[in-house]
């Protein structure tokens, strides 16, 4: 193992910062940059660590003032990396900008008004471990039931009452960790109360260093504005993942300097579910120097209680992470699913696993979008699209559908996955009809601004698809893939040439109960799909007149199938005389007339659309 080094920073002869350096990487020393946390702070730099020892406004220290590299065991290379400042080495030269100096440890040098000392770390530092690693949240604990044994063996009622009081205070921390947002503050207060600490703090750790999350100070014991914990003790606790206590009589700062009035300390690591150190519960007892001679002020039992409280903090932080992940998941899910389904997916994410499922897919496209958007400009176009897509999405969610995607002027929705919906075709049908019924209100809001009524072309298809995350590891998108999706898109594309607003494929129509109205229009062969598909039109409102129209149109199709094209022409002519705006009947009449006038007067029931 690489020998550890210890960095210490002094101001006006008082130790203000210590840090254990566990690697051989270089150290950059300087003042705070605009995006740095305030001093004292350990961050990262190319090739190693960066130590911020001065605030942004302290120009006596350069942003990159000095660089220390460990070239060989017990030796360092010290360089002045500033552009106009000096580095004064104790018992060594005065380094100007760009100059370097090689020395043996320990090395002491001045950076502005501060003195930096780097030395080999020593284990003879008065820090005593509990002798076992701290357990991560959820990890089973083995070993003797020390509190139970202690409580059972005690003959002193006062001692038992005191221990029960400790446990009650500890339980309060665990209960607040499960539900209260101020559990960190409660943990610090409980540590101070149970162990009799003058300073108790919860600190968070990240690669940038230690940060105080909350601290409790007994009256008159320390100045909160200038107080700093023992970074050496925190680093020992972090590196070894164990609770440490400082035994009076030896300095926690390597025998060189001691924080004023500190006579005992304790630090218990806070671990996440993976066993990584994410913080520490830290405490100090303060008093006159002669108080330290009385014996260990933080005995093992009290250190164990601090460790237990740290476990409560770890449980609370784990809860916060779980809640954060749950909120992120719900936000992600609710972009696509109804709130109810999003909650189901939170509880059972396996519902999103890739699988084959029978689904019904809807594509809804805004008609004449490009020409309208060109005319009204991007600002109004965006507002109009936002309103239309919002309305269509409401129709999807009202039938518990999945919003798969928005593609410019088109929305794609799905039913039948991830939750199983036996009536997925009916839900899709009702949602598509609801979209048509919403058009008059949309047109009323926008026709004066865009100069056109808002119209849609909608296609619906049912079939087997592979459903799952069809996005990437960078962006989640739940949806279907396969021929069923392609055909649904082609069905939507066929709506305009057939003169219909809402088309259903034959597989969707077969899934619907007979009472849901639709009329058969024709067989088509769409682009890139070889098998012909029969298409049906669904009306916005199935009035008696529409039902009469649908019946007569079906009779004309039967005439064509029987080869009686003249009867079909006559029937369609009468129909159009009563319903002159019925474009599907007009399209069929045009095809029958073309067939009758061709050299081979046979009617081909399959219409080759030839494009998307």
PyMOL commands that set and color helices and strands:
alter all, ss='L'
color gray80, all
select helices_A, chain A and resi 146-153+157-179+183-195+231-240+289-294+300-334+339-347+349-352+369-398+424-450+483-498+506-511+544-562+565-578+583-597
alter helices_A, ss='H'
color red, helices_A
select strands_A, chain A and resi 5-11+14-21+26-31+41-45+48-54+66-72+75-80+87-89+94-95+100-104+107-111+114-120+127-129+199-206+209-217+244-246+262-271+277-286+355-366+402-406+410-415+456-469+478-481+502-505+519-525+533-537+606-608
alter strands_A, ss='S'
color yellow, strands_A
deselect
rebuild
show_as cartoon
